[in-house]
């Protein structure tokens, strides 16, 4: 069957009944428990149907997949060996994220006989370049979309969480692991600062702006207590639907859902949590911050890494100059 329930395209095998049942159960979980948007669910369906068809052709049960099988499937995505469209590294990484969610679900439901095989499969390497930063109005649209309640249990409380999460990612330039690793005691409201734990467990203290602090206060006061009822107690700031610390994958899905809701999902480069970190750094440099200060705020060990962002600002200035100066225009 196609995603809309019609017949499959010519030459495309149907899903096995058992695989179809697993897929619908997982998508139902994402819709009800996670409150994902319809467009996001449709993208997950497309990626997972391709994956499950590949397993069917190999006569492999989704509940008994080994890491080696997943690695072979990723290679098939990159070459089209499974009969589908050849995917870029970024698109293959997106598909892997969907498959990781499915296997984590099967593992949580104690359906899988091999645990979660996706944990042993690395994400495809992406080109060594910085994503294009978002414009300020795009950031604001993304933040606003994150704060709009979806559907399902605790929708309003999750919306407060999602807005606060994105405010932290953009307002502090935090990595996704730093945001999900944030504990309640790490935030000092009086000093308007927070402790972030970066790579190698290195800590740094960063300022927390007014908007991020207000969003965080709204979530901690009105949203987090409701989500915490579903768990057994954790110091984590950001909680999932079960009251436990929000996972990196779930946080990534929050950003993806917000991008869908803000009509930003069709940009040349998909929006990820790191997009907000890149936008944070670029906007600081555009605003006149010096490279050394941005290096400290980002937690970069070397200023060389931070200087990559200066190239982004130089490219932006070059485009502005080329379009505005009479002797820089083509043909002048």
Secondary structure, DSSP 8 states (H G I E B T S, - for coil): --TTSS---TT-----HHHHHHHHHHHHHIIIII---HHHHHHHHHHHHHHHHHHHHTT--GGG--HHHHHHHHHHHHHTTTSS----HHHHHHHHHHHHHHHHHHHHTT--SS--GGGGS------SS------HHHHHHHHHHHTS--SSTTHHHHHHHHHHHHHHHHHS---HHHHHT-BGGGEETTTTEEEEE-GGG-EEEEE--HHHHHHHHHIIIIIHHHHHTTSS---BSSB-TTSSB--HHHHHHHHHHHHHHTT-TTSSS---HHHHHHHHHHHHHHTT--HHHHHHHHT-SSHHHHHHHHHHHHHHHHHHHHHH-TTTSTT-
